[in-house]
Amino acid sequence: LIILSSESSCMDFKQIFPAYASKARVLHFVAQPARRLLFDDPFSEQKVLRKYAIEEKFFFLPNQFWKHKNHRVVFSAMKKLKEEGVDVLVVCSGAISEYRNDKHIAELKKSVEENHLKVKLLGIIDYDDVIVLMKKSIAVINPSLFEGWSSSVEECKSIGKNMILSDIPVHREQRHPSCIFFPPSNAGELAVIMKKMYVDYEPPGPRNPLEQQNILAELEQKTIDFAKQYQDLVFEALAIKQHKHDT
């Protein structure tokens, strides 16, 4: 059997490798941030913000800097907002490299510099810090043109965080309960969404214990469902092996 992370990637697999289509199975992974990170800790969270010199409200974009991750549309939206007098901060984490296109990173940095955009490029950071920045941001943005099964979407689902997502099939499949979609090539529509969130944003207060427990209970149930699905796949694979042995 061949396990794929989404129905979307499974469809691609079947089109590219039709001879092996019968082997394909889908298993949606569940992000597992440390349980302690699900509960608010103002002291530790402020420490992380100070660590990266973040002193104002911000959007968070935790993607590798590969071309298909589509940072360009976010920077174009920021330019439009700046022209309207709304100067937003976007904090980016992820490897600042693109092994398939040497010019891509230079072009992005040039766009940021020429348009005087407020972008923080953090590079690869501690995973705990990623979760804290997700929680403290106005919203997490994933503008990607292609995903197998987006880790940032799953992480935000696991911690109960809102998102702005490119409208691609796999993001629809992931069914984030608190997200807004935008066409991945439409910087104008993204700018409208970001502007409204930026203007209307108020820092959230500490979550009440009931909300925290609900998030934890939902994550545990999703993890159990994942484990059962994986177990079924293992049993199916063993049954196939046994059948081949018997025949």
Backbone torsions as a table, in degrees:
resi	resn	phi	psi	omega
1	LEU	NA	152.9	176.6
2	ILE	-122.6	120.7	-177.4
3	ILE	-94.0	128.2	174.9
4	LEU	-117.8	154.4	-169.4
5	SER	-85.3	-9.3	-178.2
6	SER	-156.3	160.9	174.0
7	GLU	-63.9	-35.4	179.5
8	SER	-61.4	-48.4	179.1
9	SER	-69.7	-29.0	177.8
10	CYS	-65.9	-40.8	177.5
11	MET	-62.7	-42.8	177.8
12	ASP	-60.6	-44.6	-179.3
13	PHE	-59.0	-46.0	-176.9
14	LYS	-65.9	-33.0	178.0
15	GLN	-71.7	-38.1	-175.9
16	ILE	-82.0	-35.1	-177.8
17	PHE	-125.9	65.2	-175.4
18	PRO	-58.9	-28.4	-178.6
19	ALA	-66.4	-20.4	-177.9
20	TYR	-111.9	13.3	-174.9
21	ALA	-57.5	-35.2	-177.2
22	SER	-68.0	-17.7	-179.6
23	LYS	-83.1	-14.3	-170.6
24	ALA	-74.3	133.9	173.3
25	ARG	-136.0	151.8	-178.3
26	VAL	-110.4	133.6	176.6
27	LEU	-139.0	110.9	-179.0
28	HIS	-80.8	116.3	179.0
29	PHE	-75.9	156.6	-178.8
30	VAL	-117.1	124.8	179.2
31	ALA	-65.4	141.1	-175.2
32	GLN	-124.7	68.5	173.4
33	PRO	-64.2	150.2	179.6
34	ALA	-54.8	135.9	-175.7
35	ARG	-56.6	-34.3	-179.1
36	ARG	-63.3	-24.8	-179.1
37	LEU	-77.1	-13.0	177.8
38	LEU	-75.2	-17.6	-177.7
39	PHE	-104.2	137.0	-176.0
40	ASP	-66.0	135.8	176.3
41	ASP	-136.1	85.9	-173.2
42	PRO	-53.1	-38.7	-178.0
43	PHE	-64.4	-50.5	-179.0
44	SER	-65.3	-38.1	-178.6
45	GLU	-67.2	-41.1	177.4
46	GLN	-65.6	-33.2	177.6
47	LYS	-62.3	-41.3	178.3
48	VAL	-65.3	-42.8	178.9
49	LEU	-61.9	-40.3	177.8
50	ARG	-66.6	-36.9	-179.8
51	LYS	-55.7	-37.7	-177.9
52	TYR	-105.3	13.4	177.0
53	ALA	54.2	44.8	177.2
54	ILE	-98.3	111.9	-172.7
55	GLU	-118.7	7.8	-179.7
56	GLU	-144.4	170.4	179.6
57	LYS	-65.8	149.4	-170.3
58	PHE	-153.5	157.2	167.6
59	PHE	-96.5	151.9	-177.4
60	PHE	-121.1	129.5	-179.8
61	LEU	-125.1	92.7	-176.0
62	PRO	-94.8	69.8	-179.6
63	ASN	-125.9	148.6	168.6
64	GLN	-59.9	154.6	-176.6
65	PHE	-89.6	45.1	174.5
66	TRP	-82.8	151.3	-171.5
67	LYS	-59.2	-39.3	-177.1
68	HIS	-71.7	-10.1	177.1
69	LYS	-74.5	-14.4	164.0
70	ASN	67.0	41.1	173.8
71	HIS	-60.0	-29.0	-174.6
72	ARG	-54.9	-41.2	-176.9
73	VAL	-66.3	-32.5	178.2
74	VAL	-69.4	-43.7	179.9
75	PHE	-66.2	-34.7	176.2
76	SER	-66.6	-39.8	176.9
77	ALA	-64.3	-40.3	177.4
78	MET	-61.7	-39.7	177.7
79	LYS	-60.7	-44.8	178.9
80	LYS	-61.6	-41.6	-179.9
81	LEU	-66.0	-40.1	179.5
82	LYS	-61.9	-38.9	177.6
83	GLU	-64.8	-23.9	177.4
84	GLU	-91.8	1.7	179.1
85	GLY	87.9	13.4	178.5
86	VAL	-111.8	104.5	-173.3
87	ASP	-103.1	93.1	-173.6
88	VAL	-92.0	155.7	175.2
89	LEU	-102.3	130.6	173.2
90	VAL	-119.8	123.2	178.5
91	VAL	-99.4	127.4	-177.6
92	CYS	-117.8	132.8	170.3
93	SER	-119.8	162.5	-179.4
94	GLY	122.6	158.4	-177.3
95	ALA	-60.9	125.8	-179.4
96	ILE	-91.1	74.4	-178.8
97	SER	-157.2	154.7	176.7
98	GLU	-147.9	94.9	-172.9
99	TYR	-69.2	-14.7	-179.9
100	ARG	-95.6	-10.9	-175.5
101	ASN	-152.5	96.2	-175.2
102	ASP	-62.1	-29.1	-174.2
103	LYS	-83.2	-15.6	-171.8
104	HIS	-60.0	-49.0	-177.5
105	ILE	-64.2	-42.9	180.0
106	ALA	-60.9	-39.1	179.7
107	GLU	-66.8	-40.0	178.4
108	LEU	-64.5	-46.8	180.0
109	LYS	-62.8	-38.2	178.5
110	LYS	-63.0	-41.7	178.3
111	SER	-61.4	-42.8	179.6
112	VAL	-63.3	-45.3	-176.9
113	GLU	-69.0	-46.3	-176.6
114	GLU	-65.8	-31.6	-178.1
115	ASN	-99.4	4.4	176.7
116	HIS	52.9	48.6	-178.9
117	LEU	-85.4	146.6	178.0
118	LYS	-88.4	88.9	-179.7
119	VAL	-124.6	128.0	174.0
120	LYS	-104.3	119.8	178.2
121	LEU	-100.8	104.0	-174.0
122	LEU	-89.1	-16.9	-173.9
123	GLY	72.1	-156.1	179.2
124	ILE	-80.5	127.7	-177.5
125	ILE	-126.3	170.4	178.9
126	ASP	-59.4	141.0	-177.9
127	TYR	-60.1	-40.0	178.0
128	ASP	-58.6	-37.6	179.5
129	ASP	-66.9	-36.2	177.4
130	VAL	-58.4	-46.7	-178.5
131	ILE	-64.4	-40.8	178.5
132	VAL	-63.1	-45.3	179.9
133	LEU	-64.7	-34.8	173.6
134	MET	-58.9	-49.6	-175.7
135	LYS	-63.8	-37.4	-173.0
136	LYS	-88.1	-8.6	-177.7
137	SER	-77.1	163.1	171.2
138	ILE	-62.1	-47.2	176.3
139	ALA	-162.5	156.2	173.9
140	VAL	-94.2	136.0	-179.4
141	ILE	-111.0	131.6	167.1
142	ASN	-126.7	101.5	-176.7
143	PRO	-93.3	14.3	-168.0
144	SER	-57.0	147.1	175.3
145	LEU	-86.4	-18.1	-178.3
146	PHE	-156.3	138.0	174.4
147	GLU	-143.6	151.6	170.1
148	GLY	-82.2	-51.1	174.1
149	TRP	-165.7	105.9	-165.8
150	SER	-65.9	122.1	177.1
151	SER	-64.0	-42.2	-177.6
152	SER	-64.7	-35.6	176.4
153	VAL	-63.6	-45.7	-179.2
154	GLU	-65.1	-38.4	178.4
155	GLU	-63.3	-43.1	179.4
156	CYS	-66.8	-36.5	175.2
157	LYS	-62.6	-39.9	-176.8
158	SER	-69.5	-28.4	-178.9
159	ILE	-106.1	1.7	177.7
160	GLY	74.6	39.2	-176.0
161	LYS	-107.1	139.0	178.7
162	ASN	-74.4	157.5	-176.3
163	MET	-142.8	159.7	166.5
164	ILE	-114.9	120.8	-171.3
165	LEU	-123.4	141.1	169.6
166	SER	-63.3	141.6	-176.7
167	ASP	-85.8	81.8	176.2
168	ILE	-120.8	156.7	-172.8
169	PRO	-52.6	-43.7	-175.2
170	VAL	-68.2	-33.1	176.6
171	HIS	-66.2	-36.0	174.3
172	ARG	-65.7	-40.2	-179.7
173	GLU	-63.2	-33.4	-177.5
174	GLN	-72.5	-18.6	171.2
175	ARG	53.8	54.5	174.8
176	HIS	-65.9	126.0	-173.8
177	PRO	-72.5	-15.2	-176.7
178	SER	-138.0	73.9	-178.8
179	CYS	-140.8	161.8	173.4
180	ILE	-123.3	132.1	-179.3
181	PHE	-96.2	150.3	172.6
182	PHE	-142.2	150.3	176.2
183	PRO	-62.5	128.2	-170.4
184	PRO	-64.2	-13.6	178.1
185	SER	-105.9	5.9	-173.9
186	ASN	-107.1	90.0	-179.8
187	ALA	-66.4	-31.4	-179.9
188	GLY	-63.4	-45.1	179.5
189	GLU	-67.6	-38.3	176.5
190	LEU	-63.0	-40.3	179.7
191	ALA	-60.9	-40.2	179.0
192	VAL	-62.2	-44.2	180.0
193	ILE	-64.0	-47.0	-178.4
194	MET	-63.7	-40.7	-179.4
195	LYS	-61.1	-46.9	-179.6
196	LYS	-62.0	-44.6	179.3
197	MET	-64.1	-40.3	-177.7
198	TYR	-66.8	-45.1	-177.4
199	VAL	-70.3	-39.7	-175.2
200	ASP	-84.4	-10.1	-170.7
201	TYR	-65.9	134.7	170.2
202	GLU	-128.7	133.5	-179.1
203	PRO	-55.4	130.7	179.9
204	PRO	-70.3	145.2	174.2
205	GLY	-80.0	177.3	178.4
206	PRO	-62.4	139.0	178.3
207	ARG	-67.1	144.2	177.2
208	ASN	-77.7	157.3	-175.6
209	PRO	-56.6	-35.1	-178.0
210	LEU	-65.7	-43.8	179.2
211	GLU	-63.0	-42.3	179.1
212	GLN	-62.7	-42.8	179.6
213	GLN	-65.9	-35.5	178.3
214	ASN	-65.4	-41.8	177.9
215	ILE	-62.4	-44.1	-179.8
216	LEU	-64.6	-43.0	-179.8
217	ALA	-64.3	-40.0	179.1
218	GLU	-65.8	-41.3	179.0
219	LEU	-63.7	-42.8	-179.3
220	GLU	-64.0	-38.7	179.5
221	GLN	-67.2	-42.2	177.8
222	LYS	-62.5	-36.3	179.3
223	THR	-67.1	-40.9	177.2
224	ILE	-63.1	-43.5	179.1
225	ASP	-61.4	-42.2	177.7
226	PHE	-59.9	-45.9	-177.9
227	ALA	-61.6	-40.5	179.8
228	LYS	-65.8	-41.2	179.4
229	GLN	-65.1	-41.6	178.6
230	TYR	-64.6	-41.8	178.8
231	GLN	-59.9	-42.5	178.9
232	ASP	-60.9	-39.5	179.0
233	LEU	-66.0	-39.3	177.8
234	VAL	-63.0	-45.7	179.1
235	PHE	-62.7	-38.8	178.7
236	GLU	-63.7	-44.4	179.7
237	ALA	-62.4	-40.8	178.6
238	LEU	-65.5	-37.6	179.3
239	ALA	-66.1	-39.9	177.8
240	ILE	-63.1	-44.1	179.4
241	LYS	-61.7	-43.0	-179.0
242	GLN	-65.9	-40.4	179.3
243	HIS	-61.2	-43.6	179.6
244	LYS	-64.5	-37.3	179.7
245	HIS	-66.1	-40.9	-177.1
246	ASP	-70.0	-29.4	-176.1
247	THR	-96.8	NA	NA
